[in-house]
Amino acid sequence: MRLLAFAVTLLAVLAPPAAAAPWTIHFEALPATGPALPGLADAPYGEREELTRLAADEIVPAVTGALGLSGAVTEVAIGPGGWRLATQASLRAVLAADADEAAARRLAAALGLVFRQSDVLAADLDAADGEAAYGIVALPADPVLTQRFYLHAAVADRGLGGGYSMIDQGMLFLDIDGGRSEARFAAALRRAAARFDDPRATFRRAGHARVVAIEHDWRKDPSGGTYRSRIGPAALPQLDRAAARHRALVDLLAAGYGWR
């Protein structure tokens, strides 16, 4: 997902305040670069979700296995996600509570490499050194409903319009580099929820998160070198095979749905 230089909305599992939140990795299965897929721009949500589900079932386990993190990933969730005011399917990988930032960064880099992402976001909502303000709004994970709220929030406050991904029962708006205080960010989100036309949109809580965006410029380096340098050589052959399998899935669906 293109996750820098704007506020991103993410959906997070709502945990009791006293419980530690695990690192979560937010990404997409749709490649940000590679062979042209002109038909993908107008593809319905269901087609994009099919590729995302195949990636979650077949490719993500191969990535975590290559890194030796299969036991450290407790959940891989699929849900609607938004960028540039449009909604599409996205993924979130949840690490075990005892997994550290190094594991989160390495997994983010591997997912970015295999799925050819421009950047992948890792977030820890309970980090003591968190600097990014966030707020959570409860809303069902329905792509039509979340798209409507996304557009509504973007009109209510520009800082809420950068993007979102959805998981479980809460939409987490994350101000990556907007520099706003928790109070100001929470107030903007609270107003957006209160003025939405569906009463299920309810402001839940706010705080500060530690957010890390692992990036790579594929135009400058088609090999994914930035990601590779963060992973280590031992896992790369398996990750390259996972990437090849992912490209085959994209090609299969592109042929079936006329994306090319």
KEMARDREN-796307 format. One record per residue (C-alpha): residue number from 0; x, y, z. Coordinates in nm, 2 decimals, padded with zeros to 4 digits, always signed. Example, Ala and Ser with C-alpha at 12.3 -4.5 7.8 and 13.67 -1.06 7.14 Angstrom:
REM KEMARDREN-796307
<r><nr>0</nr><px>+01.23</px><py>-00.45</py><pz>+00.78</pz></r>
<r><nr>1</nr><px>+01.37</px><py>-00.11</py><pz>+00.71</pz></r>
//
This chain:
REM KEMARDREN-796307
<r><nr>0</nr><px>+00.00</px><py>+00.00</py><pz>+00.00</pz></r>
<r><nr>1</nr><px>+00.11</px><py>+00.35</py><pz>-00.06</pz></r>
<r><nr>2</nr><px>+00.12</px><py>+00.46</py><pz>+00.30</pz></r>
<r><nr>3</nr><px>+00.35</px><py>+00.76</py><pz>+00.33</pz></r>
<r><nr>4</nr><px>+00.28</px><py>+01.13</py><pz>+00.34</pz></r>
<r><nr>5</nr><px>-00.08</px><py>+01.10</py><pz>+00.43</pz></r>
<r><nr>6</nr><px>-00.30</px><py>+00.99</py><pz>+00.71</pz></r>
<r><nr>7</nr><px>-00.40</px><py>+00.62</py><pz>+00.67</pz></r>
<r><nr>8</nr><px>-00.71</px><py>+00.46</py><pz>+00.81</pz></r>
<r><nr>9</nr><px>-00.65</px><py>+00.11</py><pz>+00.93</pz></r>
<r><nr>10</nr><px>-00.88</px><py>-00.13</py><pz>+01.10</pz></r>
<r><nr>11</nr><px>-00.74</px><py>-00.29</py><pz>+01.42</pz></r>
<r><nr>12</nr><px>-00.85</px><py>-00.55</py><pz>+01.67</pz></r>
<r><nr>13</nr><px>-00.99</px><py>-00.36</py><pz>+01.97</pz></r>
<r><nr>14</nr><px>-00.81</px><py>-00.49</py><pz>+02.28</pz></r>
<r><nr>15</nr><px>-00.87</px><py>-00.39</py><pz>+02.64</pz></r>
<r><nr>16</nr><px>-00.66</px><py>-00.09</py><pz>+02.73</pz></r>
<r><nr>17</nr><px>-00.43</px><py>-00.29</py><pz>+02.96</pz></r>
<r><nr>18</nr><px>-00.34</px><py>-00.56</py><pz>+02.71</pz></r>
<r><nr>19</nr><px>-00.04</px><py>-00.52</py><pz>+02.49</pz></r>
<r><nr>20</nr><px>-00.12</px><py>-00.47</py><pz>+02.12</pz></r>
<r><nr>21</nr><px>+00.09</px><py>-00.69</py><pz>+01.88</pz></r>
<r><nr>22</nr><px>+00.27</px><py>-00.56</py><pz>+01.58</pz></r>
<r><nr>23</nr><px>+00.05</px><py>-00.57</py><pz>+01.27</pz></r>
<r><nr>24</nr><px>+00.17</px><py>-00.56</py><pz>+00.90</pz></r>
<r><nr>25</nr><px>-00.06</px><py>-00.39</py><pz>+00.65</pz></r>
<r><nr>26</nr><px>-00.02</px><py>-00.46</py><pz>+00.27</pz></r>
<r><nr>27</nr><px>-00.19</px><py>-00.56</py><pz>-00.05</pz></r>
<r><nr>28</nr><px>-00.17</px><py>-00.85</py><pz>-00.29</pz></r>
<r><nr>29</nr><px>-00.22</px><py>-00.64</py><pz>-00.59</pz></r>
<r><nr>30</nr><px>+00.13</px><py>-00.55</py><pz>-00.73</pz></r>
<r><nr>31</nr><px>+00.21</px><py>-00.18</py><pz>-00.73</pz></r>
<r><nr>32</nr><px>+00.44</px><py>-00.23</py><pz>-01.03</pz></r>
<r><nr>33</nr><px>+00.51</px><py>-00.49</py><pz>-01.30</pz></r>
<r><nr>34</nr><px>+00.33</px><py>-00.58</py><pz>-01.62</pz></r>
<r><nr>35</nr><px>+00.05</px><py>-00.34</py><pz>-01.72</pz></r>
<r><nr>36</nr><px>-00.30</px><py>-00.44</py><pz>-01.62</pz></r>
<r><nr>37</nr><px>-00.52</px><py>-00.17</py><pz>-01.76</pz></r>
<r><nr>38</nr><px>-00.84</px><py>-00.36</py><pz>-01.69</pz></r>
<r><nr>39</nr><px>-00.76</px><py>-00.38</py><pz>-01.32</pz></r>
<r><nr>40</nr><px>-00.85</px><py>-00.01</py><pz>-01.27</pz></r>
<r><nr>41</nr><px>-01.22</px><py>-00.09</py><pz>-01.33</pz></r>
<r><nr>42</nr><px>-01.22</px><py>-00.44</py><pz>-01.18</pz></r>
<r><nr>43</nr><px>-01.50</px><py>-00.50</py><pz>-00.93</pz></r>
<r><nr>44</nr><px>-01.41</px><py>-00.55</py><pz>-00.56</pz></r>
<r><nr>45</nr><px>-01.49</px><py>-00.92</py><pz>-00.58</pz></r>
<r><nr>46</nr><px>-01.22</px><py>-00.98</py><pz>-00.85</pz></r>
<r><nr>47</nr><px>-00.96</px><py>-00.80</py><pz>-00.64</pz></r>
<r><nr>48</nr><px>-01.07</px><py>-00.99</py><pz>-00.33</pz></r>
<r><nr>49</nr><px>-01.03</px><py>-01.32</py><pz>-00.51</pz></r>
<r><nr>50</nr><px>-00.66</px><py>-01.25</py><pz>-00.58</pz></r>
<r><nr>51</nr><px>-00.61</px><py>-01.13</py><pz>-00.22</pz></r>
<r><nr>52</nr><px>-00.76</px><py>-01.45</py><pz>-00.08</pz></r>
<r><nr>53</nr><px>-00.54</px><py>-01.67</py><pz>-00.30</pz></r>
<r><nr>54</nr><px>-00.24</px><py>-01.47</py><pz>-00.18</pz></r>
<r><nr>55</nr><px>-00.34</px><py>-01.51</py><pz>+00.18</pz></r>
<r><nr>56</nr><px>-00.40</px><py>-01.88</py><pz>+00.14</pz></r>
<r><nr>57</nr><px>-00.10</px><py>-01.97</py><pz>-00.07</pz></r>
<r><nr>58</nr><px>+00.17</px><py>-01.70</py><pz>-00.07</pz></r>
<r><nr>59</nr><px>+00.17</px><py>-01.55</py><pz>+00.28</pz></r>
<r><nr>60</nr><px>+00.24</px><py>-01.89</py><pz>+00.45</pz></r>
<r><nr>61</nr><px>+00.53</px><py>-01.94</py><pz>+00.21</pz></r>
<r><nr>62</nr><px>+00.67</px><py>-01.59</py><pz>+00.31</pz></r>
<r><nr>63</nr><px>+00.64</px><py>-01.65</py><pz>+00.68</pz></r>
<r><nr>64</nr><px>+00.79</px><py>-02.00</py><pz>+00.64</pz></r>
<r><nr>65</nr><px>+01.09</px><py>-01.87</py><pz>+00.45</pz></r>
<r><nr>66</nr><px>+01.16</px><py>-01.63</py><pz>+00.74</pz></r>
<r><nr>67</nr><px>+01.11</px><py>-01.88</py><pz>+01.01</pz></r>
<r><nr>68</nr><px>+00.81</px><py>-01.68</py><pz>+01.14</pz></r>
<r><nr>69</nr><px>+00.52</px><py>-01.92</py><pz>+01.08</pz></r>
<r><nr>70</nr><px>+00.46</px><py>-01.96</py><pz>+01.45</pz></r>
<r><nr>71</nr><px>+00.50</px><py>-01.59</py><pz>+01.51</pz></r>
<r><nr>72</nr><px>+00.21</px><py>-01.49</py><pz>+01.28</pz></r>
<r><nr>73</nr><px>-00.11</px><py>-01.55</py><pz>+01.46</pz></r>
<r><nr>74</nr><px>-00.36</px><py>-01.42</py><pz>+01.20</pz></r>
<r><nr>75</nr><px>-00.38</px><py>-01.31</py><pz>+00.84</pz></r>
<r><nr>76</nr><px>-00.69</px><py>-01.11</py><pz>+00.78</pz></r>
<r><nr>77</nr><px>-00.86</px><py>-00.99</py><pz>+00.46</pz></r>
<r><nr>78</nr><px>-01.07</px><py>-00.68</py><pz>+00.44</pz></r>
<r><nr>79</nr><px>-01.15</px><py>-00.37</py><pz>+00.24</pz></r>
<r><nr>80</nr><px>-00.88</px><py>-00.11</py><pz>+00.22</pz></r>
<r><nr>81</nr><px>-00.87</px><py>+00.23</py><pz>+00.06</pz></r>
<r><nr>82</nr><px>-00.62</px><py>+00.46</py><pz>-00.11</pz></r>
<r><nr>83</nr><px>-00.68</px><py>+00.78</py><pz>-00.31</pz></r>
<r><nr>84</nr><px>-01.05</px><py>+00.77</py><pz>-00.21</pz></r>
<r><nr>85</nr><px>-01.11</px><py>+00.42</py><pz>-00.36</pz></r>
<r><nr>86</nr><px>-01.17</px><py>+00.09</py><pz>-00.19</pz></r>
<r><nr>87</nr><px>-01.01</px><py>-00.25</py><pz>-00.27</pz></r>
<r><nr>88</nr><px>-00.91</px><py>-00.57</py><pz>-00.08</pz></r>
<r><nr>89</nr><px>-00.62</px><py>-00.56</py><pz>+00.15</pz></r>
<r><nr>90</nr><px>-00.44</px><py>-00.78</py><pz>+00.40</pz></r>
<r><nr>91</nr><px>-00.31</px><py>-00.76</py><pz>+00.76</pz></r>
<r><nr>92</nr><px>-00.07</px><py>-01.00</py><pz>+00.93</pz></r>
<r><nr>93</nr><px>-00.08</px><py>-01.00</py><pz>+01.31</pz></r>
<r><nr>94</nr><px>+00.24</px><py>-01.10</py><pz>+01.49</pz></r>
<r><nr>95</nr><px>+00.24</px><py>-01.27</py><pz>+01.83</pz></r>
<r><nr>96</nr><px>+00.26</px><py>-01.03</py><pz>+02.13</pz></r>
<r><nr>97</nr><px>+00.62</px><py>-01.13</py><pz>+02.20</pz></r>
<r><nr>98</nr><px>+00.74</px><py>-01.06</py><pz>+01.85</pz></r>
<r><nr>99</nr><px>+00.97</px><py>-00.76</py><pz>+01.83</pz></r>
<r><nr>100</nr><px>+01.01</px><py>-00.47</py><pz>+01.59</pz></r>
<r><nr>101</nr><px>+01.30</px><py>-00.65</py><pz>+01.41</pz></r>
<r><nr>102</nr><px>+01.07</px><py>-00.93</py><pz>+01.32</pz></r>
<r><nr>103</nr><px>+00.80</px><py>-00.69</py><pz>+01.20</pz></r>
<r><nr>104</nr><px>+01.04</px><py>-00.50</py><pz>+00.98</pz></r>
<r><nr>105</nr><px>+01.18</px><py>-00.82</py><pz>+00.83</pz></r>
<r><nr>106</nr><px>+00.83</px><py>-00.95</py><pz>+00.76</pz></r>
<r><nr>107</nr><px>+00.72</px><py>-00.62</py><pz>+00.61</pz></r>
<r><nr>108</nr><px>+01.02</px><py>-00.62</py><pz>+00.38</pz></r>
<r><nr>109</nr><px>+00.96</px><py>-00.98</py><pz>+00.26</pz></r>
<r><nr>110</nr><px>+00.59</px><py>-00.91</py><pz>+00.19</pz></r>
<r><nr>111</nr><px>+00.69</px><py>-00.60</py><pz>+00.00</pz></r>
<r><nr>112</nr><px>+00.93</px><py>-00.80</py><pz>-00.21</pz></r>
<r><nr>113</nr><px>+00.70</px><py>-01.08</py><pz>-00.29</pz></r>
<r><nr>114</nr><px>+00.39</px><py>-00.87</py><pz>-00.36</pz></r>
<r><nr>115</nr><px>+00.59</px><py>-00.59</py><pz>-00.53</pz></r>
<r><nr>116</nr><px>+00.47</px><py>-00.32</py><pz>-00.30</pz></r>
<r><nr>117</nr><px>+00.60</px><py>+00.04</py><pz>-00.30</pz></r>
<r><nr>118</nr><px>+00.58</px><py>+00.03</py><pz>+00.08</pz></r>
<r><nr>119</nr><px>+00.44</px><py>-00.18</py><pz>+00.36</pz></r>
<r><nr>120</nr><px>+00.33</px><py>-00.05</py><pz>+00.70</pz></r>
<r><nr>121</nr><px>+00.40</px><py>-00.20</py><pz>+01.04</pz></r>
<r><nr>122</nr><px>+00.23</px><py>-00.06</py><pz>+01.34</pz></r>
<r><nr>123</nr><px>+00.24</px><py>-00.11</py><pz>+01.72</pz></r>
<r><nr>124</nr><px>-00.05</px><py>+00.07</py><pz>+01.89</pz></r>
<r><nr>125</nr><px>+00.10</px><py>+00.02</py><pz>+02.24</pz></r>
<r><nr>126</nr><px>+00.46</px><py>+00.13</py><pz>+02.18</pz></r>
<r><nr>127</nr><px>+00.59</px><py>+00.36</py><pz>+02.45</pz></r>
<r><nr>128</nr><px>+00.77</px><py>+00.57</py><pz>+02.19</pz></r>
<r><nr>129</nr><px>+00.47</px><py>+00.60</py><pz>+01.96</pz></r>
<r><nr>130</nr><px>+00.46</px><py>+00.94</py><pz>+01.78</pz></r>
<r><nr>131</nr><px>+00.17</px><py>+00.89</py><pz>+01.53</pz></r>
<r><nr>132</nr><px>-00.17</px><py>+00.99</py><pz>+01.67</pz></r>
<r><nr>133</nr><px>-00.45</px><py>+00.75</py><pz>+01.60</pz></r>
<r><nr>134</nr><px>-00.82</px><py>+00.71</py><pz>+01.67</pz></r>
<r><nr>135</nr><px>-01.06</px><py>+00.41</py><pz>+01.63</pz></r>
<r><nr>136</nr><px>-01.42</px><py>+00.41</py><pz>+01.50</pz></r>
<r><nr>137</nr><px>-01.63</px><py>+00.10</py><pz>+01.53</pz></r>
<r><nr>138</nr><px>-01.79</px><py>+00.00</py><pz>+01.20</pz></r>
<r><nr>139</nr><px>-01.87</px><py>-00.33</py><pz>+01.03</pz></r>
<r><nr>140</nr><px>-01.62</px><py>-00.45</py><pz>+00.77</pz></r>
<r><nr>141</nr><px>-01.84</px><py>-00.41</py><pz>+00.47</pz></r>
<r><nr>142</nr><px>-01.66</px><py>-00.25</py><pz>+00.16</pz></r>
<r><nr>143</nr><px>-01.96</px><py>-00.04</py><pz>+00.05</pz></r>
<r><nr>144</nr><px>-02.01</px><py>+00.09</py><pz>+00.40</pz></r>
<r><nr>145</nr><px>-01.64</px><py>+00.16</py><pz>+00.47</pz></r>
<r><nr>146</nr><px>-01.60</px><py>+00.34</py><pz>+00.13</pz></r>
<r><nr>147</nr><px>-01.89</px><py>+00.57</py><pz>+00.22</pz></r>
<r><nr>148</nr><px>-01.74</px><py>+00.64</py><pz>+00.56</pz></r>
<r><nr>149</nr><px>-01.40</px><py>+00.69</py><pz>+00.40</pz></r>
<r><nr>150</nr><px>-01.54</px><py>+00.95</py><pz>+00.16</pz></r>
<r><nr>151</nr><px>-01.74</px><py>+01.12</py><pz>+00.44</pz></r>
<r><nr>152</nr><px>-01.43</px><py>+01.14</py><pz>+00.67</pz></r>
<r><nr>153</nr><px>-01.22</px><py>+01.28</py><pz>+00.39</pz></r>
<r><nr>154</nr><px>-01.47</px><py>+01.56</py><pz>+00.33</pz></r>
<r><nr>155</nr><px>-01.49</px><py>+01.62</py><pz>+00.71</pz></r>
<r><nr>156</nr><px>-01.12</px><py>+01.65</py><pz>+00.75</pz></r>
<r><nr>157</nr><px>-00.84</px><py>+01.62</py><pz>+00.49</pz></r>
<r><nr>158</nr><px>-00.62</px><py>+01.43</py><pz>+00.73</pz></r>
<r><nr>159</nr><px>-00.86</px><py>+01.14</py><pz>+00.74</pz></r>
<r><nr>160</nr><px>-00.87</px><py>+01.09</py><pz>+00.36</pz></r>
<r><nr>161</nr><px>-00.54</px><py>+00.93</py><pz>+00.28</pz></r>
<r><nr>162</nr><px>-00.64</px><py>+00.57</py><pz>+00.30</pz></r>
<r><nr>163</nr><px>-00.76</px><py>+00.29</py><pz>+00.52</pz></r>
<r><nr>164</nr><px>-00.75</px><py>-00.09</py><pz>+00.57</pz></r>
<r><nr>165</nr><px>-01.02</px><py>-00.28</py><pz>+00.75</pz></r>
<r><nr>166</nr><px>-01.00</px><py>-00.55</py><pz>+01.02</pz></r>
<r><nr>167</nr><px>-01.26</px><py>-00.67</py><pz>+01.26</pz></r>
<r><nr>168</nr><px>-01.46</px><py>-00.41</py><pz>+01.45</pz></r>
<r><nr>169</nr><px>-01.27</px><py>-00.09</py><pz>+01.45</pz></r>
<r><nr>170</nr><px>-01.15</px><py>+00.16</py><pz>+01.19</pz></r>
<r><nr>171</nr><px>-00.82</px><py>+00.30</py><pz>+01.30</pz></r>
<r><nr>172</nr><px>-00.73</px><py>+00.64</py><pz>+01.15</pz></r>
<r><nr>173</nr><px>-00.35</px><py>+00.68</py><pz>+01.17</pz></r>
<r><nr>174</nr><px>-00.18</px><py>+01.02</py><pz>+01.13</pz></r>
<r><nr>175</nr><px>+00.16</px><py>+00.91</py><pz>+01.00</pz></r>
<r><nr>176</nr><px>+00.33</px><py>+01.24</py><pz>+00.95</pz></r>
<r><nr>177</nr><px>+00.06</px><py>+01.50</py><pz>+01.00</pz></r>
<r><nr>178</nr><px>+00.20</px><py>+01.61</py><pz>+01.33</pz></r>
<r><nr>179</nr><px>-00.13</px><py>+01.66</py><pz>+01.50</pz></r>
<r><nr>180</nr><px>-00.18</px><py>+01.59</py><pz>+01.87</pz></r>
<r><nr>181</nr><px>-00.38</px><py>+01.30</py><pz>+01.99</pz></r>
<r><nr>182</nr><px>-00.65</px><py>+01.53</py><pz>+02.11</pz></r>
<r><nr>183</nr><px>-00.69</px><py>+01.72</py><pz>+01.77</pz></r>
<r><nr>184</nr><px>-00.68</px><py>+01.39</py><pz>+01.57</pz></r>
<r><nr>185</nr><px>-00.94</px><py>+01.23</py><pz>+01.80</pz></r>
<r><nr>186</nr><px>-01.16</px><py>+01.54</py><pz>+01.78</pz></r>
<r><nr>187</nr><px>-01.16</px><py>+01.53</py><pz>+01.40</pz></r>
<r><nr>188</nr><px>-01.25</px><py>+01.16</py><pz>+01.40</pz></r>
<r><nr>189</nr><px>-01.51</px><py>+01.19</py><pz>+01.67</pz></r>
<r><nr>190</nr><px>-01.69</px><py>+01.46</py><pz>+01.46</pz></r>
<r><nr>191</nr><px>-01.67</px><py>+01.25</py><pz>+01.15</pz></r>
<r><nr>192</nr><px>-01.83</px><py>+00.95</py><pz>+01.32</pz></r>
<r><nr>193</nr><px>-02.10</px><py>+01.17</py><pz>+01.49</pz></r>
<r><nr>194</nr><px>-02.20</px><py>+01.32</py><pz>+01.16</pz></r>
<r><nr>195</nr><px>-02.21</px><py>+01.00</py><pz>+00.96</pz></r>
<r><nr>196</nr><px>-02.55</px><py>+00.88</py><pz>+00.84</pz></r>
<r><nr>197</nr><px>-02.51</px><py>+00.53</py><pz>+00.99</pz></r>
<r><nr>198</nr><px>-02.54</px><py>+00.51</py><pz>+01.37</pz></r>
<r><nr>199</nr><px>-02.31</px><py>+00.21</py><pz>+01.39</pz></r>
<r><nr>200</nr><px>-02.02</px><py>+00.44</py><pz>+01.33</pz></r>
<r><nr>201</nr><px>-01.90</px><py>+00.50</py><pz>+01.69</pz></r>
<r><nr>202</nr><px>-01.58</px><py>+00.66</py><pz>+01.81</pz></r>
<r><nr>203</nr><px>-01.40</px><py>+00.42</py><pz>+02.04</pz></r>
<r><nr>204</nr><px>-01.06</px><py>+00.55</py><pz>+02.15</pz></r>
<r><nr>205</nr><px>-00.74</px><py>+00.74</py><pz>+02.06</pz></r>
<r><nr>206</nr><px>-00.37</px><py>+00.71</py><pz>+02.13</pz></r>
<r><nr>207</nr><px>-00.02</px><py>+00.72</py><pz>+01.98</pz></r>
<r><nr>208</nr><px>+00.13</px><py>+00.43</py><pz>+01.78</pz></r>
<r><nr>209</nr><px>+00.48</px><py>+00.35</py><pz>+01.66</pz></r>
<r><nr>210</nr><px>+00.46</px><py>+00.32</py><pz>+01.28</pz></r>
<r><nr>211</nr><px>+00.73</px><py>+00.20</py><pz>+01.05</pz></r>
<r><nr>212</nr><px>+00.70</px><py>+00.22</py><pz>+00.67</pz></r>
<r><nr>213</nr><px>+00.93</px><py>-00.02</py><pz>+00.48</pz></r>
<r><nr>214</nr><px>+00.98</px><py>+00.12</py><pz>+00.13</pz></r>
<r><nr>215</nr><px>+01.13</px><py>+00.04</py><pz>-00.21</pz></r>
<r><nr>216</nr><px>+01.14</px><py>+00.23</py><pz>-00.54</pz></r>
<r><nr>217</nr><px>+01.09</px><py>-00.03</py><pz>-00.81</pz></r>
<r><nr>218</nr><px>+01.15</px><py>+00.21</py><pz>-01.09</pz></r>
<r><nr>219</nr><px>+01.51</px><py>+00.27</py><pz>-00.97</pz></r>
<r><nr>220</nr><px>+01.58</px><py>-00.09</py><pz>-00.88</pz></r>
<r><nr>221</nr><px>+01.35</px><py>-00.36</py><pz>-01.04</pz></r>
<r><nr>222</nr><px>+01.52</px><py>-00.63</py><pz>-00.83</pz></r>
<r><nr>223</nr><px>+01.38</px><py>-00.50</py><pz>-00.50</pz></r>
<r><nr>224</nr><px>+01.72</px><py>-00.45</py><pz>-00.35</pz></r>
<r><nr>225</nr><px>+01.61</px><py>-00.23</py><pz>-00.06</pz></r>
<r><nr>226</nr><px>+01.38</px><py>-00.51</py><pz>+00.06</pz></r>
<r><nr>227</nr><px>+01.64</px><py>-00.78</py><pz>+00.00</pz></r>
<r><nr>228</nr><px>+01.89</px><py>-00.60</py><pz>+00.21</pz></r>
<r><nr>229</nr><px>+01.65</px><py>-00.61</py><pz>+00.51</pz></r>
<r><nr>230</nr><px>+01.57</px><py>-00.98</py><pz>+00.48</pz></r>
<r><nr>231</nr><px>+01.91</px><py>-01.16</py><pz>+00.46</pz></r>
<r><nr>232</nr><px>+02.03</px><py>-01.40</py><pz>+00.19</pz></r>
<r><nr>233</nr><px>+01.92</px><py>-01.73</py><pz>+00.34</pz></r>
<r><nr>234</nr><px>+01.55</px><py>-01.67</py><pz>+00.29</pz></r>
<r><nr>235</nr><px>+01.57</px><py>-01.51</py><pz>-00.06</pz></r>
<r><nr>236</nr><px>+01.56</px><py>-01.82</py><pz>-00.28</pz></r>
<r><nr>237</nr><px>+01.23</px><py>-01.93</py><pz>-00.11</pz></r>
<r><nr>238</nr><px>+01.09</px><py>-01.57</py><pz>-00.14</pz></r>
<r><nr>239</nr><px>+01.18</px><py>-01.55</py><pz>-00.51</pz></r>
<r><nr>240</nr><px>+00.98</px><py>-01.88</py><pz>-00.56</pz></r>
<r><nr>241</nr><px>+00.69</px><py>-01.73</py><pz>-00.37</pz></r>
<r><nr>242</nr><px>+00.71</px><py>-01.42</py><pz>-00.58</pz></r>
<r><nr>243</nr><px>+00.70</px><py>-01.63</py><pz>-00.90</pz></r>
<r><nr>244</nr><px>+00.40</px><py>-01.81</py><pz>-00.78</pz></r>
<r><nr>245</nr><px>+00.23</px><py>-01.48</py><pz>-00.70</pz></r>
<r><nr>246</nr><px>+00.30</px><py>-01.35</py><pz>-01.05</pz></r>
<r><nr>247</nr><px>+00.14</px><py>-01.67</py><pz>-01.19</pz></r>
<r><nr>248</nr><px>-00.17</px><py>-01.61</py><pz>-00.98</pz></r>
<r><nr>249</nr><px>-00.19</px><py>-01.25</py><pz>-01.11</pz></r>
<r><nr>250</nr><px>-00.15</px><py>-01.38</py><pz>-01.47</pz></r>
<r><nr>251</nr><px>-00.42</px><py>-01.64</py><pz>-01.42</pz></r>
<r><nr>252</nr><px>-00.67</px><py>-01.40</py><pz>-01.29</pz></r>
<r><nr>253</nr><px>-00.57</px><py>-01.13</py><pz>-01.54</pz></r>
<r><nr>254</nr><px>-00.64</px><py>-01.37</py><pz>-01.83</pz></r>
<r><nr>255</nr><px>-00.97</px><py>-01.49</py><pz>-01.68</pz></r>
<r><nr>256</nr><px>-01.11</px><py>-01.14</py><pz>-01.60</pz></r>
<r><nr>257</nr><px>-00.96</px><py>-00.95</py><pz>-01.89</pz></r>
<r><nr>258</nr><px>-00.73</px><py>-00.72</py><pz>-01.68</pz></r>
<r><nr>259</nr><px>-00.47</px><py>-00.70</py><pz>-01.96</pz></r>
//
